[in-house]
Amino acid sequence: MSTELNKNEKIAESMKGNKNAAKGKLFFDQLRKVLIQDDQLRLRHIAEKLVEAAEDGEAWAVKEIIDRVDGKAIQFQEITGADGEPLVTSISVNFVKPKETND
């Protein structure tokens, strides 16, 4: 019975999801620690420099602030076929009763 339980525990552990994503957080975690130390002073300095760049007319800084405050703009894409016509997005099915024949 204990081997069955161990086997089930191993299966449950393996089904917990992709563990590779956690490995990618190593840099994020370290960067976050550095940014929030000293009562978030470093993060505040970076934010102030971003605002100053936007005030100086840097388009990238303005866009970054807008994206962070209002969210990124919704992207709209129109998809057409090779002939430039819209692609078929629905299918219509018509049922026709066959005519009766007198054979």
N, C-alpha and C positions, 0 to 999 in steps of 0.2 A: 504494500500500500504506500509506503514512504517513497519508493521509486516512482510510483504513479504521481504522487503529489509533487515531487521534484520536477518531473517531466512537465506537468501542468504549469508549475511556477515558471519554468524556463520558457515555455510557449507564451505565457502571459507577458513576461519580460520582453520577449522579442517582438511582441505586437504593440509596444508602446509608441512606436512611431520612429521617424527618421531622426537619428541622433547626430547626423552631420550638420544640421542647422545650428545646434548648440556650439559646435566647434567654430563656426563662423562668427560667433558673438565675442570671441576673445578680445579682438581689437576694440570692438564697441564698448565692452565692459571697462577696459583700461582707459579708453578715451573719456568715458563718462566719469570715472573716478578723478581724472585730472581736471576735468571741466568744473566739477562741483566742489572741489576742495577750496579752502579759504572762503567759505560762505558764498560759493558760486561766483567769486570775483572774476575769475578767468572767463567764464561764460558771459558775464556781463560786459567785459571788455570787448569780446568778440562781437557781441550783439551791437555794441555802440559803434564799432568800426564798420559794421555792415550798414547801419543807419547813416553814418557819415558818408560812406561811399554812395549811397542812394541820394543823399542830399547834394553831393558833388556831381550828380548827373550820370552815374554809372548805371547803364541800363540793366546789366546782369543783377546788380544789387536791388534795384527797384523790383525786378521780376521775382527775385528770391523772397523779398518781403511780402509782395502781393500773394505769392504762392503759399507762404506760411500763414498769412493772416486770413485770406479768403479761400484758400484751397486752390489747387490747380484747375485751370479751365478745362471744361469737358471737350474732348476731342471728337469731332464729327467727321466721319468718312463716308463718302458716297461710293458704293461699289457698282461698277458697270461691267458689262460683258465686253468682248473684243470689239464689237461693233459700236460701242458707246451707249447702247441701250441698257436700261436697268435690268438687273438679273431677275429671274422669276422667283418670287418669294412665296407663292402659294400655288396650289394645284386644284383645279376644279374637276370634279367627276360628275358626269351626267349619265344617268341610267335611262336607256331607251328600251321600251318594250318592243320585242320583235313583232312584226306583222304576221298574222296567221295566214297560212296558205291552205287552199282547198285541193289537195292532191289526192 
